[in-house]
Amino acid sequence: MAFNIDLSGIGGQFKGLQGRHPGMWPAVPRITLLTALFVVLLVLSYLLYWQGLFDELQAGERKEAQLKAEFQEKMKLAVNLEVLREQKALVTKYVSGLEKQLPSKAEMDALLSDINQAGVGRSLQFELFKPGQVVIKDYYAELPINIRLSGSYHDLAAFTSDVSNLSRIVTLNDLSIVSADRSPTDMLTLEATAKTYRYLDPEEVAEQRRQTQLKNAKSKKRGAK
């Protein structure tokens, strides 16, 4: 069974429409006009209203993904909270132990005496024992001491061991050992820079913070120019 569609009849409905009221148009032109108006309304609705809603929806989806990621990260921290607390306690204990090895400003003279006594106790002869300029760091102060002393190899080795075993932190840097320029021939001369450290007192800490703030302020001014 075949269907014959008279396209010429449909095309003929679009003739003679000019000047006529759309309500008087044949069925096909009226349907075409209504369809076009509906499409235009859809496009305008999307551009003027729905597009903003879609943008808000996408922004909400991105925010949701971000919040989920943050939640998962916080959940991991919450699960490991007890472990982190134990680690913090261990680190605090370790730092506290290191701080106890740093003398205060008032205890520095006693520490210098201990270094000197370590050499005298090993029958070594000090030829130089000269504290240098204190170097202030962020959280501690460093005091270099230039030393030169003479004695036997075993006594010098014992001296370095005694210094490393002091209750306070003392390091020997730029160490050199040469033959002494005097008899007996087994005498050696040790030259080194001993460095010891102390923690800053409250006034020095406040001064360091002030200096840091001044440096940061100057850096911002230079960056703003």
C-alpha positions, 0 to 999 in steps of 0.5 A: 500500500503506497502513500502519496504526499502532495508536496506541491499542496504544502508548498502552495500553503506558503504562497500569498501569506504576505499582508495576511494575519497569521491567524488566517494562514493555512495550517502548515504555515501556522505550525511552522511559525509556532515551532519557530517561535517555540525554538526562539523562546527556548534559546532565549530562555537558555541564554537569559535564565537556564545558562545561569542555573547551569553555571551555578550547578557546575560550580556547585558540583565543583564545590562538592568535589572539593569538599569531598576531597577535604573531608577525605583528607580530614578523615585520614587525619582523624584516623591517624590523630592518636598516632600524630599526637604520639609523634608530636609528644616524641618530637617535643621530648626530643626537642626538649632534650636538645634544648637542655644541651644548650646552655643559657647566656649565664652558663657560657662561662662555665662551659668555656671553663669545661672546655679548658679543663678538658684540655688541662685534664689531659695534660695538654698545653693551651697555646691559644684559647680565643672566643670569637664573635657571637653569631645570632641565629633565628633560635640560638646563638653560636660562639666560635672559639679558636683553640691551639694546644699541644700534646701527645697523639693519644692525649689529643684524641682523648681531648676530642673525645672528652669534648664530644662527651660534654653535657653541652653541645660542642663541635670541633671544626676545621681541625688540623694536627701537625708536628710541634715545633719543639721537642720531644718529637712525639708532641703534636699541635692541634688547631681547631675552631670549637663551636658551642651553642646556647639558646636565646634569652627572651630579650634576644628572641624579641629582638630577632623577631623585630629584626625579622619583621623589619626585613619583611617590611623592607622586602614588601616595600621593594616589591611594591616599587 
